[in-house]
Amino acid sequence: MAGILVGVGVGPGDPELLTIKACRALKACDLLVLPAKTKEKCYAYQIAVQAVPQLAEKACLYMDFPMIKDQKALDAQMDQNTKEIISWLNKNENIVFVTIGDPSIYATYHYIYRRVVAQGYEAKIISGIPSFLAVAARLGISLADRDQQIHVIPGSYDTENAKDYPGTRIYMKAGKSLAHLKAGLQREVESGKTLEVYAVANCGMENEKVMIGLDVLEEDAGYLTTVIVK
């Protein structure tokens, strides 16, 4: 009988935000999949181990998930990673793949999940708190009221078209493109728009940084920066 793969969302950074279900799965698993080369470089592991110290004793499988836009190269890497995970499932190992935030929002886990399920294996998803919800709570703001819309945008891609979206815009993982994003927001203001701009880098972590206002938005705030524009 094959093992089961479970994708566990560990939330944005504060270990106290892990769900009871996530902690239970982490404690019960035989093997951890870390989307990084080491424990020290895996944000998700560093969050989870604070909530479940027993993880320090678990066996780990380190995997490369390159942040590239070459679909052919990406597919080849995902196929290779899936093959390795399935080899462990065939040993009746129950595996947890940890991911920051929630496994259903711009997460590497779904590349593996789809492939594993397509090959007839059982895989599950345990939700985590997305970064933008934790950021809104940290800032004490509402993301939407009444009939306002919410748009979630991958900040590392072209964000130019998003300027025309009504309601609240949420730019996730915007760190590497903050200079471009800030310049675009400045052009909107210069055109006559009134914008409320909020950002939090590393929400819930020791090095958390809160930025309120376009003028104080730092272009080098880091990869795990969520920007909210209203």
Contacts in CASP RR format, 6 or more apart in sequence:
PFRMAT RR
TARGET T0000
AUTHOR 0000-0000-0000
METHOD contacts of the structure
MODEL  1
MAGILVGVGVGPGDPELLTIKACRALKACDLLVLPAKTKEKCYAYQIAVQ
AVPQLAEKACLYMDFPMIKDQKALDAQMDQNTKEIISWLNKNENIVFVTI
GDPSIYATYHYIYRRVVAQGYEAKIISGIPSFLAVAARLGISLADRDQQI
HVIPGSYDTENAKDYPGTRIYMKAGKSLAHLKAGLQREVESGKTLEVYAV
ANCGMENEKVMIGLDVLEEDAGYLTTVIVK
1 92 0 8 1.000
2 89 0 8 1.000
2 90 0 8 1.000
2 92 0 8 1.000
2 121 0 8 1.000
2 122 0 8 1.000
3 89 0 8 1.000
3 90 0 8 1.000
3 91 0 8 1.000
3 92 0 8 1.000
3 93 0 8 1.000
3 94 0 8 1.000
3 95 0 8 1.000
3 121 0 8 1.000
3 122 0 8 1.000
4 89 0 8 1.000
4 94 0 8 1.000
4 95 0 8 1.000
4 121 0 8 1.000
4 122 0 8 1.000
4 123 0 8 1.000
4 124 0 8 1.000
5 85 0 8 1.000
5 89 0 8 1.000
5 95 0 8 1.000
5 97 0 8 1.000
5 112 0 8 1.000
5 113 0 8 1.000
5 116 0 8 1.000
5 121 0 8 1.000
5 122 0 8 1.000
5 123 0 8 1.000
5 124 0 8 1.000
6 25 0 8 1.000
6 29 0 8 1.000
6 94 0 8 1.000
6 95 0 8 1.000
6 96 0 8 1.000
6 97 0 8 1.000
6 123 0 8 1.000
6 124 0 8 1.000
6 125 0 8 1.000
6 126 0 8 1.000
7 96 0 8 1.000
7 97 0 8 1.000
7 98 0 8 1.000
7 99 0 8 1.000
7 103 0 8 1.000
7 109 0 8 1.000
7 113 0 8 1.000
7 123 0 8 1.000
7 124 0 8 1.000
7 125 0 8 1.000
7 126 0 8 1.000
8 22 0 8 1.000
8 25 0 8 1.000
8 26 0 8 1.000
8 48 0 8 1.000
8 96 0 8 1.000
8 97 0 8 1.000
8 98 0 8 1.000
8 99 0 8 1.000
8 103 0 8 1.000
8 126 0 8 1.000
8 128 0 8 1.000
9 18 0 8 1.000
9 22 0 8 1.000
9 44 0 8 1.000
9 98 0 8 1.000
9 99 0 8 1.000
9 100 0 8 1.000
9 101 0 8 1.000
9 102 0 8 1.000
9 103 0 8 1.000
9 107 0 8 1.000
9 126 0 8 1.000
9 127 0 8 1.000
9 128 0 8 1.000
10 18 0 8 1.000
10 22 0 8 1.000
10 44 0 8 1.000
10 47 0 8 1.000
10 48 0 8 1.000
10 51 0 8 1.000
10 98 0 8 1.000
10 99 0 8 1.000
10 100 0 8 1.000
10 101 0 8 1.000
10 128 0 8 1.000
11 17 0 8 1.000
11 18 0 8 1.000
11 47 0 8 1.000
11 100 0 8 1.000
11 101 0 8 1.000
11 102 0 8 1.000
11 128 0 8 1.000
11 129 0 8 1.000
11 130 0 8 1.000
11 131 0 8 1.000
11 134 0 8 1.000
12 100 0 8 1.000
12 101 0 8 1.000
12 129 0 8 1.000
12 130 0 8 1.000
12 131 0 8 1.000
12 134 0 8 1.000
12 135 0 8 1.000
12 203 0 8 1.000
12 204 0 8 1.000
12 224 0 8 1.000
13 43 0 8 1.000
13 47 0 8 1.000
13 100 0 8 1.000
13 134 0 8 1.000
13 202 0 8 1.000
13 203 0 8 1.000
13 204 0 8 1.000
13 205 0 8 1.000
14 47 0 8 1.000
14 134 0 8 1.000
14 203 0 8 1.000
14 204 0 8 1.000
14 205 0 8 1.000
15 47 0 8 1.000
15 48 0 8 1.000
15 50 0 8 1.000
15 51 0 8 1.000
16 51 0 8 1.000
17 128 0 8 1.000
17 129 0 8 1.000
17 134 0 8 1.000
18 47 0 8 1.000
18 48 0 8 1.000
18 51 0 8 1.000
18 52 0 8 1.000
18 128 0 8 1.000
19 126 0 8 1.000
19 127 0 8 1.000
19 128 0 8 1.000
21 126 0 8 1.000
22 48 0 8 1.000
22 51 0 8 1.000
22 126 0 8 1.000
22 128 0 8 1.000
23 51 0 8 1.000
23 52 0 8 1.000
25 96 0 8 1.000
25 126 0 8 1.000
26 32 0 8 1.000
26 48 0 8 1.000
26 51 0 8 1.000
26 52 0 8 1.000
26 54 0 8 1.000
26 55 0 8 1.000
26 96 0 8 1.000
26 98 0 8 1.000
27 52 0 8 1.000
27 54 0 8 1.000
28 94 0 8 1.000
29 58 0 8 1.000
29 94 0 8 1.000
29 95 0 8 1.000
29 96 0 8 1.000
30 58 0 8 1.000
30 59 0 8 1.000
30 93 0 8 1.000
30 94 0 8 1.000
30 95 0 8 1.000
31 58 0 8 1.000
31 59 0 8 1.000
31 60 0 8 1.000
31 61 0 8 1.000
31 88 0 8 1.000
31 93 0 8 1.000
31 94 0 8 1.000
31 95 0 8 1.000
31 96 0 8 1.000
32 45 0 8 1.000
32 55 0 8 1.000
32 58 0 8 1.000
32 59 0 8 1.000
32 60 0 8 1.000
32 61 0 8 1.000
32 95 0 8 1.000
32 96 0 8 1.000
32 97 0 8 1.000
32 98 0 8 1.000
33 60 0 8 1.000
33 61 0 8 1.000
33 63 0 8 1.000
33 85 0 8 1.000
33 95 0 8 1.000
33 96 0 8 1.000
33 97 0 8 1.000
33 98 0 8 1.000
34 42 0 8 1.000
34 44 0 8 1.000
34 45 0 8 1.000
34 60 0 8 1.000
34 61 0 8 1.000
34 62 0 8 1.000
34 63 0 8 1.000
34 98 0 8 1.000
35 42 0 8 1.000
35 44 0 8 1.000
35 63 0 8 1.000
35 65 0 8 1.000
35 97 0 8 1.000
35 98 0 8 1.000
35 99 0 8 1.000
35 108 0 8 1.000
36 42 0 8 1.000
36 43 0 8 1.000
36 45 0 8 1.000
36 62 0 8 1.000
36 63 0 8 1.000
37 62 0 8 1.000
37 64 0 8 1.000
38 62 0 8 1.000
39 45 0 8 1.000
39 46 0 8 1.000
39 49 0 8 1.000
39 60 0 8 1.000
40 46 0 8 1.000
42 98 0 8 1.000
43 100 0 8 1.000
43 224 0 8 1.000
44 98 0 8 1.000
44 99 0 8 1.000
44 100 0 8 1.000
44 101 0 8 1.000
45 55 0 8 1.000
45 60 0 8 1.000
45 98 0 8 1.000
47 100 0 8 1.000
47 205 0 8 1.000
48 55 0 8 1.000
48 98 0 8 1.000
49 55 0 8 1.000
49 56 0 8 1.000
61 84 0 8 1.000
61 85 0 8 1.000
61 88 0 8 1.000
61 95 0 8 1.000
63 81 0 8 1.000
63 84 0 8 1.000
64 77 0 8 1.000
64 81 0 8 1.000
65 77 0 8 1.000
65 81 0 8 1.000
65 108 0 8 1.000
65 111 0 8 1.000
66 73 0 8 1.000
66 74 0 8 1.000
66 77 0 8 1.000
67 156 0 8 1.000
68 74 0 8 1.000
74 111 0 8 1.000
78 111 0 8 1.000
78 112 0 8 1.000
78 115 0 8 1.000
79 115 0 8 1.000
81 111 0 8 1.000
81 112 0 8 1.000
82 112 0 8 1.000
82 115 0 8 1.000
82 116 0 8 1.000
82 119 0 8 1.000
85 95 0 8 1.000
85 97 0 8 1.000
85 112 0 8 1.000
85 116 0 8 1.000
86 116 0 8 1.000
86 119 0 8 1.000
86 121 0 8 1.000
88 95 0 8 1.000
89 95 0 8 1.000
89 116 0 8 1.000
89 121 0 8 1.000
97 103 0 8 1.000
97 109 0 8 1.000
97 112 0 8 1.000
99 107 0 8 1.000
99 108 0 8 1.000
99 109 0 8 1.000
100 107 0 8 1.000
100 131 0 8 1.000
100 224 0 8 1.000
101 107 0 8 1.000
101 128 0 8 1.000
101 129 0 8 1.000
101 130 0 8 1.000
101 131 0 8 1.000
102 127 0 8 1.000
102 128 0 8 1.000
102 129 0 8 1.000
102 130 0 8 1.000
103 109 0 8 1.000
103 110 0 8 1.000
103 113 0 8 1.000
103 125 0 8 1.000
103 126 0 8 1.000
103 127 0 8 1.000
103 128 0 8 1.000
104 110 0 8 1.000
104 125 0 8 1.000
104 127 0 8 1.000
105 130 0 8 1.000
105 152 0 8 1.000
105 172 0 8 1.000
106 154 0 8 1.000
106 172 0 8 1.000
106 173 0 8 1.000
109 125 0 8 1.000
112 123 0 8 1.000
113 123 0 8 1.000
113 125 0 8 1.000
116 123 0 8 1.000
117 123 0 8 1.000
131 172 0 8 1.000
131 203 0 8 1.000
131 224 0 8 1.000
131 226 0 8 1.000
132 143 0 8 1.000
132 152 0 8 1.000
132 170 0 8 1.000
132 172 0 8 1.000
132 226 0 8 1.000
132 228 0 8 1.000
133 143 0 8 1.000
134 203 0 8 1.000
134 204 0 8 1.000
135 198 0 8 1.000
135 200 0 8 1.000
135 203 0 8 1.000
135 226 0 8 1.000
135 228 0 8 1.000
136 142 0 8 1.000
136 143 0 8 1.000
136 228 0 8 1.000
138 200 0 8 1.000
138 203 0 8 1.000
138 204 0 8 1.000
138 208 0 8 1.000
138 210 0 8 1.000
139 198 0 8 1.000
139 200 0 8 1.000
139 210 0 8 1.000
139 212 0 8 1.000
139 228 0 8 1.000
141 198 0 8 1.000
141 228 0 8 1.000
141 230 0 8 1.000
143 150 0 8 1.000
143 168 0 8 1.000
143 170 0 8 1.000
143 228 0 8 1.000
144 150 0 8 1.000
144 167 0 8 1.000
144 168 0 8 1.000
148 166 0 8 1.000
148 167 0 8 1.000
148 168 0 8 1.000
149 165 0 8 1.000
149 166 0 8 1.000
149 167 0 8 1.000
149 168 0 8 1.000
150 167 0 8 1.000
150 168 0 8 1.000
150 170 0 8 1.000
151 162 0 8 1.000
151 165 0 8 1.000
151 167 0 8 1.000
151 168 0 8 1.000
151 169 0 8 1.000
151 170 0 8 1.000
152 170 0 8 1.000
152 172 0 8 1.000
153 159 0 8 1.000
153 162 0 8 1.000
153 165 0 8 1.000
153 169 0 8 1.000
153 170 0 8 1.000
153 171 0 8 1.000
153 172 0 8 1.000
154 171 0 8 1.000
154 172 0 8 1.000
154 173 0 8 1.000
155 171 0 8 1.000
155 172 0 8 1.000
155 173 0 8 1.000
155 174 0 8 1.000
155 175 0 8 1.000
155 177 0 8 1.000
155 181 0 8 1.000
155 227 0 8 1.000
156 173 0 8 1.000
156 174 0 8 1.000
156 175 0 8 1.000
156 176 0 8 1.000
156 177 0 8 1.000
157 177 0 8 1.000
159 171 0 8 1.000
159 177 0 8 1.000
159 180 0 8 1.000
159 181 0 8 1.000
159 184 0 8 1.000
160 184 0 8 1.000
162 169 0 8 1.000
162 171 0 8 1.000
163 184 0 8 1.000
163 188 0 8 1.000
167 230 0 8 1.000
168 228 0 8 1.000
168 229 0 8 1.000
168 230 0 8 1.000
169 228 0 8 1.000
169 229 0 8 1.000
169 230 0 8 1.000
170 226 0 8 1.000
170 227 0 8 1.000
170 228 0 8 1.000
170 229 0 8 1.000
171 181 0 8 1.000
171 226 0 8 1.000
171 227 0 8 1.000
171 228 0 8 1.000
171 229 0 8 1.000
172 226 0 8 1.000
173 223 0 8 1.000
173 224 0 8 1.000
173 225 0 8 1.000
173 226 0 8 1.000
174 181 0 8 1.000
174 199 0 8 1.000
174 225 0 8 1.000
174 226 0 8 1.000
174 227 0 8 1.000
175 201 0 8 1.000
175 221 0 8 1.000
175 222 0 8 1.000
175 223 0 8 1.000
175 224 0 8 1.000
175 225 0 8 1.000
176 222 0 8 1.000
176 223 0 8 1.000
178 217 0 8 1.000
178 218 0 8 1.000
178 219 0 8 1.000
178 220 0 8 1.000
178 221 0 8 1.000
178 222 0 8 1.000
178 225 0 8 1.000
178 227 0 8 1.000
179 219 0 8 1.000
181 227 0 8 1.000
182 214 0 8 1.000
182 217 0 8 1.000
182 219 0 8 1.000
185 195 0 8 1.000
185 197 0 8 1.000
185 214 0 8 1.000
185 217 0 8 1.000
185 229 0 8 1.000
186 214 0 8 1.000
188 195 0 8 1.000
189 195 0 8 1.000
189 214 0 8 1.000
195 214 0 8 1.000
195 229 0 8 1.000
195 230 0 8 1.000
196 213 0 8 1.000
196 229 0 8 1.000
196 230 0 8 1.000
197 212 0 8 1.000
197 213 0 8 1.000
197 214 0 8 1.000
197 217 0 8 1.000
197 227 0 8 1.000
197 228 0 8 1.000
197 229 0 8 1.000
198 211 0 8 1.000
198 212 0 8 1.000
198 213 0 8 1.000
198 227 0 8 1.000
198 228 0 8 1.000
198 229 0 8 1.000
198 230 0 8 1.000
199 210 0 8 1.000
199 211 0 8 1.000
199 212 0 8 1.000
199 217 0 8 1.000
199 221 0 8 1.000
199 225 0 8 1.000
199 226 0 8 1.000
199 227 0 8 1.000
199 228 0 8 1.000
200 208 0 8 1.000
200 209 0 8 1.000
200 210 0 8 1.000
200 211 0 8 1.000
200 225 0 8 1.000
200 226 0 8 1.000
201 207 0 8 1.000
201 208 0 8 1.000
201 209 0 8 1.000
201 211 0 8 1.000
201 218 0 8 1.000
201 221 0 8 1.000
201 222 0 8 1.000
201 224 0 8 1.000
201 225 0 8 1.000
201 226 0 8 1.000
202 208 0 8 1.000
202 209 0 8 1.000
202 222 0 8 1.000
202 224 0 8 1.000
202 225 0 8 1.000
203 224 0 8 1.000
203 226 0 8 1.000
205 224 0 8 1.000
209 218 0 8 1.000
209 221 0 8 1.000
211 217 0 8 1.000
211 218 0 8 1.000
211 221 0 8 1.000
217 227 0 8 1.000
END
